[in-house]
Structure formats: C-alpha cells, structure tokens
Amino acid sequence: MDQKLLDKFLNHQASKKEIEALKKDPETADLMALSAQAAGLKYEGFLAEENWRCIEHHIEAHRNQYEQTKDKSLFGRLIKLIPTPAVRYRLAAILVIVLGSYFFLSSENMALITPEGVHRQWTLPDGSEISLNAGSKASYSPESWNINRMIDLDGEAYFDVIKGSTFSVNTPSGIITVLGTEFNVKVRDGQFYVHCFEGLVKVQTPDTTVMLPQGSGMHLEHGILTKDQAIIGAKPDWMSGEISFENAPLVTVFNELQRQYAVDLIYSADLGIQIESAKFSGSFTYDDITTALKSICQPFGLSFDLEDKEVRIFRD
C-alpha cells in the first residue's frame, strides 16, 4: 500500500490517475469503495475531532468483536492508519460505514442512526441503554444530559432506563416520560406505538395523557388512541429476530420488510387487492427474506421475484 498516495487522497489532493491506482490496489480497493459511500453523507455541523474520539472509543470497546469478523483484514488496515487532524474529517465518515451504523456529534447533539437492515445498541451517558431497530434515528444533547434526559426519536427503539431523574422520549406523535423502566416506542407510517415492559410509562399526545403500567401498551392511528392487549414476553419481538403484526395494513408490513432487509419493493399494476386497506396478522423473521416474503404474500395469493436487492410483487 502506498501510504503517501493514500494520504494525498484523504487530503483531497490526489489526481484522477492516482485515485484510479488506489482503486486497483487490493490493499486499498475496499477503502476506496467505502469512501465512495461516505461521499453521500451530509456533514452540516459535523464535529470531526469529537467524532474521531467517539470512533476511537468504539473501536477499542469492540476490538475483539471486529477482529473476529470476516472484515478483519479491512478493519486491520483502517485502524493502523494514524490520520492527522486534517484527514480525520473524511476518515471518520468512512469508518462509520465500516461500523455498520452512524453515530456522530453535531454542534449540539449526538445522533444515533441505523440504516435499513441494521440493528444497533448504544449505552447512554447515565448507563441507560437504547436499541434501535432498522431505519431509525435518535438524538440527544450530551451537554444537558445530566439536567434533562431527553431523546428525540424517529423510527423504533427499545429503552432500558436507569432509575434517576425524568427520562423523556420525544416523537412527532407524542412524548413518553419515565423515571426508570423498560419500554418500546415505534413511530412509523403515521402510527405511534408504546409498550411498557417494566415500571410505569406516561404517554402524552396533543389530545390526551395515558399511564401505562408493566405489561400494557397503546397505539395511536388517525387520531384514535387504542389500548393494546396484554404484552407477552420480556422484550419486543423485533429484538429476538421476529417482526409481529396484528391487523396491520399490508403496505405497513411491506414497508417494514423493506426496512429490515434493505431491499426495494416493486408492485405490479394489478395485484387484485389494495395494499393500503388489506390487513395482515402474523409475523416474519429478518434472517431469511424468502421465508419472510412467503409468509406475507401467500395469504393474499401474491407471488414474488427476488433478484439481488430488488423484489417484484405480483399476482399470477
């Protein structure tokens, strides 16, 4: 590997010919591919030095895990780089893709982001834990955390909260407030779900306030709040590899499958049903897309073709 040439690339000083040479070098080809992906990230407010420290901490905390994966050689090459401050900005963006999820500090907030097909768990400053489902984003202010434990959430997350001061989750549909508990929040496709697995949860919407004790839940759809049946299990199904639905619109189920497997769904013109109004009750796992598609499509007489990351849904 030509270290000087790589340094020129990371400093945006490499010529087109030099970039092509790095792409053809077996030792840097993977890194160049990752850099191309990172080029699409938005960096507004991105704090390079702080993010680099976050990444260094993450690498050290999970070093054994990464060294045992199939990406060992790539990981080894990346962590052996000793970037100067001038190149950390770009290398940090490349590394967040290697780590499989995005975590970065803006000028005010820490953002935790899981792309489609990825699940990730983080430990918050007070020791509480947040697990993000695929295609979700959460953010909080590290500076004010000790005063105000508040997290903004878009997507789905499970929280295991350490007892202490008020802990709040802010969503577009409502605010969930607890002192110490375990609960799941889901904000998807115009629907808002909250399930309490331990302790007591307060849910505030623009129109009402609901107290949820352990084993209970609620959901809000089209402005109508409904109490859910008793919750079975110690944690939500999605954390055990399964996604469950009860009388859910078929389009919601397909959207979730797309999110879990990071695929594109294409619907034929004549499915014979309205996926917005057709209802589905059941579940699918996110470790076998063929089985998942069968469990969703067969009850409605639908078929599918799967090719790479594209799925075509049709009726024979």
C-alpha contacts under 8 A as a table, 3 or more apart, distances in Angstrom:
res1	aa1	res2	aa2	distance
1	M	25	D	7.30
1	M	27	E	5.93
1	M	28	T	7.00
2	D	5	L	5.36
2	D	6	L	6.28
3	Q	6	L	5.01
3	Q	7	D	6.12
4	K	7	D	5.06
4	K	8	K	6.31
5	L	8	K	5.06
5	L	9	F	6.36
5	L	14	A	7.13
5	L	18	E	7.19
5	L	22	L	7.85
6	L	9	F	5.03
6	L	10	L	6.26
6	L	22	L	7.41
7	D	10	L	5.14
7	D	11	N	6.15
7	D	87	V	7.88
8	K	11	N	5.08
8	K	12	H	6.22
8	K	13	Q	4.85
8	K	14	A	5.10
9	F	12	H	5.05
9	F	13	Q	5.64
9	F	14	A	4.74
9	F	19	I	6.98
10	L	13	Q	7.55
10	L	87	V	5.60
10	L	90	R	6.73
10	L	91	L	7.23
11	N	14	A	7.78
11	N	86	A	6.88
11	N	87	V	5.72
14	A	17	K	7.99
14	A	18	E	5.74
14	A	19	I	6.20
15	S	18	E	5.12
15	S	19	I	6.18
16	K	19	I	5.07
16	K	20	E	6.22
17	K	20	E	5.19
17	K	21	A	6.35
18	E	21	A	4.98
18	E	22	L	6.39
19	I	22	L	5.14
19	I	23	K	6.33
20	E	23	K	5.02
20	E	24	K	6.35
21	A	24	K	5.21
21	A	25	D	6.26
22	L	25	D	5.11
22	L	28	T	5.83
22	L	29	A	6.42
22	L	32	M	7.15
23	K	26	P	7.72
23	K	28	T	6.46
23	K	29	A	4.62
23	K	32	M	5.93
23	K	33	A	7.83
24	K	28	T	7.73
24	K	29	A	6.08
25	D	28	T	5.49
25	D	29	A	5.72
26	P	29	A	5.29
26	P	30	D	7.71
27	E	30	D	7.45
28	T	31	L	5.16
28	T	32	M	6.19
29	A	32	M	5.16
29	A	33	A	6.34
30	D	33	A	5.12
30	D	34	L	6.29
30	D	74	L	7.15
31	L	34	L	5.09
31	L	35	S	6.12
31	L	74	L	7.65
31	L	94	I	7.88
32	M	35	S	4.96
32	M	36	A	6.35
33	A	36	A	5.20
33	A	37	Q	6.67
34	L	37	Q	5.13
34	L	38	A	6.23
34	L	94	I	5.89
34	L	97	I	7.06
34	L	98	V	7.63
35	S	38	A	4.93
35	S	39	A	6.17
35	S	93	A	7.96
35	S	94	I	5.50
36	A	39	A	5.22
36	A	40	G	7.48
37	Q	40	G	5.95
37	Q	41	L	7.74
37	Q	94	I	7.74
37	Q	97	I	7.93
38	A	41	L	5.46
38	A	93	A	5.66
38	A	94	I	5.39
38	A	97	I	7.21
41	L	93	A	7.57
43	Y	46	F	5.00
44	E	106	S	7.59
45	G	105	L	7.98
45	G	106	S	4.72
45	G	107	S	5.39
46	F	51	N	7.94
46	F	104	F	7.20
46	F	105	L	6.19
46	F	106	S	4.76
46	F	107	S	6.87
47	L	50	E	5.62
47	L	51	N	6.05
47	L	89	Y	7.99
47	L	104	F	7.80
47	L	105	L	5.90
47	L	106	S	5.73
47	L	107	S	6.60
48	A	51	N	5.15
48	A	52	W	6.00
48	A	88	R	6.33
48	A	89	Y	4.79
48	A	92	A	7.20
49	E	52	W	5.12
49	E	53	R	6.44
49	E	85	P	7.34
49	E	88	R	7.16
49	E	89	Y	7.53
50	E	53	R	5.20
50	E	54	C	6.42
50	E	105	L	6.83
51	N	54	C	4.94
51	N	55	I	6.21
51	N	92	A	6.89
51	N	103	F	7.96
51	N	104	F	5.60
51	N	105	L	6.00
52	W	55	I	5.05
52	W	56	E	6.12
52	W	88	R	6.65
52	W	89	Y	7.90
52	W	92	A	5.92
53	R	56	E	5.05
53	R	57	H	6.13
54	C	57	H	5.17
54	C	58	H	6.17
54	C	104	F	7.81
55	I	58	H	4.95
55	I	59	I	6.05
55	I	92	A	7.30
55	I	95	L	7.66
55	I	96	V	7.68
56	E	59	I	5.11
56	E	60	E	6.29
57	H	60	E	5.30
57	H	61	A	6.14
58	H	61	A	5.09
58	H	62	H	6.14
59	I	62	H	5.32
59	I	63	R	5.39
60	E	63	R	5.10
62	H	65	Q	5.22
62	H	66	Y	6.35
63	R	66	Y	5.38
63	R	67	E	6.09
64	N	67	E	5.14
64	N	68	Q	6.32
65	Q	68	Q	5.48
65	Q	69	T	6.77
66	Y	69	T	5.25
66	Y	71	D	7.25
66	Y	72	K	6.35
66	Y	75	F	7.12
67	E	71	D	7.61
67	E	72	K	4.91
67	E	75	F	7.30
67	E	76	G	7.58
68	Q	72	K	6.44
69	T	72	K	5.55
70	K	73	S	7.77
71	D	74	L	5.38
71	D	75	F	5.99
72	K	75	F	5.08
72	K	76	G	5.89
73	S	76	G	5.06
73	S	77	R	6.28
74	L	77	R	5.17
74	L	78	L	6.26
75	F	78	L	5.11
75	F	79	I	6.19
75	F	98	V	7.85
76	G	79	I	5.48
76	G	80	K	6.19
77	R	80	K	5.33
77	R	81	L	6.75
78	L	81	L	5.47
79	I	82	I	7.56
83	P	86	A	7.64
83	P	87	V	5.83
83	P	88	R	5.96
83	P	91	L	7.90
84	T	87	V	5.68
84	T	88	R	6.42
85	P	88	R	5.22
85	P	89	Y	7.51
86	A	89	Y	6.97
87	V	90	R	5.75
87	V	91	L	6.23
88	R	91	L	5.03
88	R	92	A	5.69
89	Y	92	A	5.59
89	Y	93	A	6.87
90	R	93	A	5.30
90	R	94	I	6.55
91	L	94	I	4.99
91	L	95	L	6.14
92	A	95	L	5.10
92	A	96	V	6.35
93	A	96	V	5.51
93	A	97	I	7.03
94	I	97	I	5.59
94	I	98	V	6.76
95	L	98	V	4.88
95	L	99	L	6.23
96	V	99	L	5.09
96	V	100	G	6.51
96	V	101	S	5.99
96	V	102	Y	5.24
96	V	103	F	7.02
97	I	100	G	5.13
97	I	101	S	6.13
97	I	102	Y	6.87
98	V	101	S	7.89
99	L	102	Y	7.73
100	G	114	T	7.82
100	G	118	V	7.07
101	S	112	L	7.86
101	S	113	I	6.04
101	S	114	T	5.04
101	S	115	P	6.43
101	S	118	V	7.20
101	S	120	R	7.34
102	Y	111	A	7.74
102	Y	112	L	6.03
102	Y	113	I	4.94
102	Y	114	T	6.40
102	Y	115	P	7.96
103	F	110	M	7.09
103	F	111	A	5.47
103	F	112	L	4.62
103	F	113	I	6.16
104	F	110	M	5.74
104	F	111	A	5.41
104	F	112	L	6.99
105	L	108	E	7.27
105	L	109	N	5.69
105	L	110	M	4.41
105	L	111	A	6.24
106	S	109	N	5.30
106	S	110	M	6.39
106	S	111	A	7.66
108	E	141	S	6.16
109	N	139	S	6.21
109	N	140	Y	5.28
109	N	141	S	4.49
109	N	142	P	6.66
110	M	139	S	5.40
110	M	140	Y	5.44
110	M	141	S	6.08
110	M	142	P	6.70
111	A	137	K	7.14
111	A	138	A	5.86
111	A	139	S	4.27
111	A	140	Y	6.80
112	L	137	K	5.68
112	L	138	A	5.15
112	L	139	S	5.96
113	I	132	L	7.86
113	I	135	G	7.51
113	I	136	S	5.91
113	I	137	K	4.44
113	I	138	A	6.51
114	T	118	V	5.72
114	T	119	H	6.31
114	T	120	R	6.75
114	T	132	L	6.71
114	T	133	N	7.13
114	T	134	A	5.57
114	T	135	G	5.36
114	T	136	S	5.42
114	T	137	K	6.48
115	P	118	V	5.69
115	P	134	A	5.91
115	P	135	G	4.73
115	P	136	S	7.00
116	E	134	A	4.92
116	E	135	G	4.53
116	E	258	Q	7.80
116	E	259	R	4.87
116	E	260	Q	5.83
116	E	261	Y	6.73
116	E	262	A	4.85
117	G	134	A	5.47
117	G	135	G	7.35
117	G	259	R	6.16
117	G	260	Q	4.47
117	G	261	Y	4.78
117	G	262	A	4.98
118	V	133	N	7.17
118	V	134	A	4.95
118	V	135	G	7.41
118	V	260	Q	7.25
119	H	131	S	7.31
119	H	132	L	5.78
119	H	133	N	5.05
119	H	134	A	5.26
120	R	131	S	5.72
120	R	132	L	5.51
120	R	133	N	7.12
121	Q	129	E	7.02
121	Q	130	I	5.67
121	Q	131	S	4.16
121	Q	132	L	6.28
122	W	129	E	5.79
122	W	130	I	5.45
122	W	131	S	6.43
123	T	126	D	7.99
123	T	127	G	5.75
123	T	128	S	5.85
123	T	129	E	4.53
123	T	130	I	6.46
124	L	127	G	5.37
124	L	128	S	5.25
124	L	129	E	5.79
124	L	130	I	7.24
125	P	128	S	7.28
125	P	142	P	7.47
125	P	145	W	7.43
126	D	146	N	7.83
126	D	162	I	7.15
127	G	161	V	7.88
127	G	162	I	6.47
128	S	159	F	7.46
128	S	160	D	5.72
128	S	161	V	4.59
128	S	162	I	5.02
129	E	159	F	5.82
129	E	160	D	5.13
129	E	161	V	6.43
130	I	157	A	6.57
130	I	158	Y	5.77
130	I	159	F	4.74
130	I	160	D	6.55
131	S	157	A	5.42
131	S	158	Y	5.12
131	S	159	F	6.55
132	L	136	S	6.18
132	L	137	K	7.50
132	L	156	E	6.12
132	L	157	A	4.49
132	L	158	Y	6.67
133	N	136	S	6.04
133	N	155	G	7.41
133	N	156	E	5.44
133	N	157	A	5.84
133	N	238	W	7.59
134	A	156	E	7.81
134	A	259	R	6.20
134	A	260	Q	5.79
135	G	155	G	6.66
135	G	259	R	6.09
135	G	260	Q	7.78
136	S	153	L	7.70
136	S	154	D	5.86
136	S	155	G	4.32
136	S	156	E	6.00
136	S	157	A	7.69
137	K	153	L	5.95
137	K	154	D	5.31
137	K	155	G	6.28
138	A	151	I	6.55
138	A	152	D	5.42
138	A	153	L	4.50
138	A	154	D	6.39
139	S	151	I	5.66
139	S	152	D	5.27
139	S	153	L	6.83
140	Y	145	W	7.58
140	Y	150	M	6.30
140	Y	151	I	4.87
140	Y	152	D	6.43
141	S	144	S	5.63
141	S	145	W	5.93
141	S	150	M	7.78
142	P	145	W	5.13
143	E	146	N	7.65
144	S	147	I	5.37
144	S	148	N	5.83
144	S	149	R	7.67
145	W	148	N	5.05
145	W	149	R	4.98
145	W	150	M	7.18
146	N	149	R	6.57
148	N	165	S	7.90
148	N	166	T	7.38
148	N	167	F	7.48
149	R	165	S	7.40
149	R	166	T	6.50
149	R	167	F	4.84
149	R	168	S	6.22
150	M	167	F	5.98
150	M	168	S	4.74
150	M	169	V	5.82
150	M	170	N	7.12
151	I	168	S	6.30
151	I	169	V	4.83
151	I	170	N	5.98
152	D	169	V	5.81
152	D	170	N	4.67
152	D	171	T	6.03
153	L	156	E	7.53
153	L	157	A	7.83
153	L	169	V	6.67
153	L	170	N	6.10
153	L	171	T	5.32
154	D	171	T	6.37
154	D	172	P	7.58
154	D	187	V	6.21
154	D	188	R	7.94
155	G	186	K	5.81
155	G	187	V	5.02
155	G	188	R	5.92
156	E	184	N	7.44
156	E	185	V	5.59
156	E	186	K	4.18
156	E	187	V	6.09
156	E	188	R	7.63
157	A	184	N	5.80
157	A	185	V	5.52
157	A	186	K	6.59
158	Y	182	E	7.40
158	Y	183	F	5.83
158	Y	184	N	4.29
158	Y	185	V	6.44
158	Y	236	P	7.74
159	F	181	T	7.80
159	F	182	E	5.46
159	F	183	F	5.42
159	F	184	N	6.21
160	D	180	G	7.85
160	D	181	T	6.10
160	D	182	E	4.48
160	D	183	F	6.89
161	V	167	F	7.67
161	V	179	L	7.58
161	V	180	G	5.00
161	V	181	T	5.20
161	V	182	E	6.08
162	I	179	L	7.82
162	I	180	G	5.25
162	I	181	T	7.18
163	K	179	L	5.59
163	K	180	G	3.98
163	K	181	T	7.36
164	G	167	F	7.99
164	G	179	L	5.86
164	G	180	G	6.58
165	S	179	L	5.96
166	T	177	T	6.74
166	T	178	V	5.84
166	T	179	L	4.88
167	F	177	T	5.71
167	F	178	V	5.25
167	F	179	L	5.76
167	F	180	G	7.63
168	S	175	I	6.74
168	S	176	I	5.50
168	S	177	T	4.39
168	S	178	V	6.42
169	V	175	I	5.63
169	V	176	I	5.09
169	V	177	T	6.55
170	N	174	G	6.41
170	N	175	I	4.65
170	N	176	I	6.65
171	T	174	G	5.32
171	T	175	I	6.00
171	T	187	V	7.29
172	P	187	V	7.82
173	S	187	V	7.45
173	S	192	F	6.35
173	S	205	T	6.41
173	S	206	P	7.98
174	G	203	V	6.83
174	G	204	Q	5.40
174	G	205	T	4.36
174	G	206	P	6.96
175	I	203	V	5.75
175	I	204	Q	5.10
175	I	205	T	6.58
176	I	201	V	6.72
176	I	202	K	5.57
176	I	203	V	4.50
176	I	204	Q	6.33
177	T	201	V	6.01
177	T	202	K	5.07
177	T	203	V	6.46
178	V	181	T	6.69
178	V	200	L	6.64
178	V	201	V	5.23
178	V	202	K	6.42
180	G	199	G	6.78
181	T	196	C	7.88
181	T	197	F	7.56
181	T	198	E	5.18
181	T	199	G	4.74
181	T	200	L	6.65
181	T	201	V	7.62
182	E	196	C	6.32
182	E	197	F	5.31
182	E	198	E	4.96
182	E	199	G	6.87
183	F	194	V	7.20
183	F	195	H	5.60
183	F	196	C	4.39
183	F	197	F	5.30
183	F	198	E	6.87
183	F	201	V	7.75
184	N	193	Y	7.88
184	N	194	V	5.70
184	N	195	H	5.22
184	N	196	C	6.58
184	N	197	F	7.80
184	N	236	P	7.05
185	V	192	F	7.59
185	V	193	Y	5.71
185	V	194	V	4.67
185	V	195	H	6.72
186	K	191	Q	7.71
186	K	192	F	5.73
186	K	193	Y	4.94
186	K	194	V	6.51
187	V	190	G	7.03
187	V	191	Q	5.72
187	V	192	F	4.70
187	V	193	Y	6.54
188	R	191	Q	5.31
188	R	192	F	6.73
189	D	252	T	6.91
190	G	221	E	6.74
190	G	222	H	7.51
191	Q	219	H	7.14
191	Q	220	L	5.89
191	Q	221	E	5.03
191	Q	222	H	7.68
192	F	219	H	5.35
192	F	220	L	5.00
192	F	221	E	6.67
193	Y	217	G	7.48
193	Y	218	M	5.88
193	Y	219	H	4.26
193	Y	220	L	6.54
194	V	203	V	7.90
194	V	217	G	5.57
194	V	218	M	5.56
194	V	219	H	6.36
195	H	212	L	7.75
195	H	215	G	7.48
195	H	216	S	6.04
195	H	217	G	4.09
195	H	218	M	6.53
195	H	231	I	7.62
196	C	199	G	7.22
196	C	200	L	6.96
196	C	201	V	6.44
196	C	212	L	6.39
196	C	213	P	6.47
196	C	214	Q	5.22
196	C	215	G	5.80
196	C	216	S	5.73
196	C	217	G	6.01
197	F	214	Q	5.14
197	F	215	G	5.40
197	F	216	S	7.51
197	F	231	I	7.60
197	F	234	A	6.30
197	F	235	K	6.67
198	E	213	P	7.48
198	E	214	Q	4.69
198	E	215	G	7.15
199	G	213	P	6.25
199	G	214	Q	5.41
200	L	211	M	7.09
200	L	212	L	5.78
200	L	213	P	4.57
200	L	214	Q	6.13
201	V	211	M	5.82
201	V	212	L	5.05
201	V	213	P	6.41
202	K	209	T	7.07
202	K	210	V	5.83
202	K	211	M	4.62
202	K	212	L	6.24
203	V	209	T	5.63
203	V	210	V	5.15
203	V	211	M	6.36
203	V	212	L	7.64
204	Q	207	D	7.89
204	Q	208	T	6.07
204	Q	209	T	4.47
204	Q	210	V	6.53
205	T	208	T	5.34
205	T	209	T	6.27
212	L	216	S	5.81
212	L	217	G	6.28
212	L	218	M	7.98
213	P	216	S	5.91
215	G	230	A	5.65
215	G	231	I	4.84
215	G	232	I	7.22
216	S	227	K	7.76
216	S	228	D	6.70
216	S	229	Q	6.90
216	S	230	A	5.31
216	S	231	I	5.79
217	G	227	K	5.99
217	G	228	D	5.08
217	G	229	Q	7.19
217	G	230	A	7.37
217	G	231	I	7.24
218	M	225	L	7.00
218	M	226	T	5.56
218	M	227	K	4.31
218	M	228	D	4.99
219	H	225	L	5.81
219	H	226	T	5.47
219	H	227	K	6.62
219	H	228	D	7.01
220	L	223	G	6.15
220	L	224	I	5.49
220	L	225	L	4.42
220	L	226	T	6.36
221	E	224	I	5.33
221	E	225	L	6.65
233	G	236	P	7.16
235	K	239	M	6.94
236	P	239	M	5.87
236	P	240	S	7.49
237	D	240	S	5.36
237	D	241	G	6.75
237	D	242	E	5.30
237	D	243	I	5.97
237	D	244	S	6.74
238	W	241	G	5.25
238	W	242	E	4.80
238	W	243	I	5.02
238	W	244	S	7.64
239	M	242	E	7.24
241	G	285	T	5.61
241	G	286	Y	5.93
241	G	287	D	7.28
242	E	283	S	6.66
242	E	284	F	5.69
242	E	285	T	4.29
242	E	286	Y	6.35
243	I	283	S	5.34
243	I	284	F	5.45
243	I	285	T	6.13
243	I	286	Y	7.59
244	S	281	S	7.72
244	S	282	G	5.82
244	S	283	S	4.16
244	S	284	F	6.75
245	F	248	A	5.85
245	F	253	V	7.62
245	F	280	F	6.87
245	F	281	S	5.16
245	F	282	G	5.38
245	F	283	S	5.97
246	E	280	F	6.72
246	E	281	S	4.45
246	E	282	G	6.60
247	N	279	K	5.15
247	N	280	F	5.09
247	N	281	S	4.88
248	A	252	T	6.66
248	A	253	V	7.00
248	A	279	K	5.16
248	A	280	F	5.15
248	A	281	S	6.46
249	P	252	T	5.30
249	P	253	V	6.71
249	P	275	I	6.77
249	P	276	E	5.68
249	P	277	S	5.72
249	P	278	A	5.62
249	P	279	K	4.60
249	P	280	F	6.19
250	L	253	V	5.06
250	L	254	F	6.27
250	L	275	I	5.00
250	L	276	E	6.17
250	L	277	S	7.09
250	L	278	A	5.52
250	L	279	K	5.45
250	L	280	F	5.67
251	V	254	F	5.07
251	V	255	N	6.04
251	V	275	I	5.06
251	V	276	E	5.31
252	T	255	N	5.04
252	T	256	E	6.25
252	T	276	E	7.84
253	V	256	E	5.15
253	V	257	L	6.29
253	V	280	F	7.50
253	V	296	I	7.91
254	F	257	L	5.04
254	F	258	Q	6.14
254	F	265	L	7.91
255	N	258	Q	5.08
255	N	259	R	6.20
256	E	259	R	4.92
256	E	260	Q	6.11
257	L	260	Q	5.15
257	L	261	Y	6.08
257	L	286	Y	7.88
257	L	292	A	7.91
258	Q	261	Y	5.50
258	Q	262	A	5.45
258	Q	263	V	5.12
258	Q	264	D	6.31
258	Q	265	L	6.80
259	R	262	A	5.26
259	R	263	V	7.24
260	Q	286	Y	6.25
261	Y	286	Y	6.81
261	Y	289	I	7.11
262	A	309	K	7.26
263	V	309	K	4.71
263	V	310	E	5.63
263	V	311	V	7.00
264	D	309	K	6.27
264	D	310	E	4.86
264	D	311	V	6.07
265	L	310	E	6.14
265	L	311	V	4.86
265	L	312	R	5.90
265	L	313	I	7.12
266	I	310	E	7.51
266	I	311	V	6.09
266	I	312	R	4.68
266	I	313	I	6.07
267	Y	271	L	7.54
267	Y	312	R	5.90
267	Y	313	I	4.88
267	Y	314	F	6.30
268	S	271	L	6.29
268	S	312	R	7.22
268	S	313	I	6.17
268	S	314	F	5.15
268	S	315	R	7.81
270	D	273	I	7.95
270	D	314	F	7.40
270	D	315	R	7.24
271	L	274	Q	7.62
271	L	302	L	7.38
271	L	313	I	7.98
271	L	314	F	5.78
271	L	315	R	5.39
272	G	315	R	7.30
273	I	278	A	6.91
274	Q	277	S	5.54
274	Q	278	A	5.88
275	I	278	A	5.20
275	I	279	K	7.99
280	F	296	I	7.77
283	S	295	S	7.56
284	F	291	T	7.68
284	F	292	A	4.94
284	F	295	S	6.67
284	F	296	I	7.68
285	T	288	D	6.55
285	T	289	I	7.79
285	T	291	T	7.95
285	T	292	A	6.09
286	Y	289	I	6.61
286	Y	292	A	7.28
288	D	291	T	5.61
288	D	292	A	6.23
289	I	292	A	4.87
289	I	293	L	6.02
290	T	293	L	5.21
290	T	294	K	6.28
290	T	306	L	7.98
291	T	294	K	5.11
291	T	295	S	6.23
292	A	295	S	5.25
292	A	296	I	6.47
293	L	296	I	5.24
293	L	297	C	5.89
293	L	304	F	7.54
294	K	297	C	5.23
294	K	298	Q	5.56
294	K	303	S	7.93
295	S	298	Q	6.05
295	S	299	P	7.31
296	I	299	P	6.58
296	I	300	F	7.72
297	C	300	F	5.61
297	C	301	G	6.33
297	C	302	L	4.79
297	C	303	S	6.16
297	C	304	F	7.71
298	Q	301	G	5.00
298	Q	302	L	5.69
298	Q	303	S	7.13
299	P	302	L	7.65
301	G	315	R	6.86
302	L	313	I	6.93
302	L	314	F	5.83
302	L	315	R	4.87
302	L	316	D	7.20
303	S	313	I	5.95
303	S	314	F	5.37
303	S	315	R	5.70
303	S	316	D	6.75
304	F	311	V	6.66
304	F	312	R	5.42
304	F	313	I	4.56
304	F	314	F	5.99
305	D	311	V	5.66
305	D	312	R	5.16
305	D	313	I	6.80
306	L	309	K	7.47
306	L	310	E	6.07
306	L	311	V	4.63
306	L	312	R	6.64
307	E	310	E	5.40
307	E	311	V	6.39
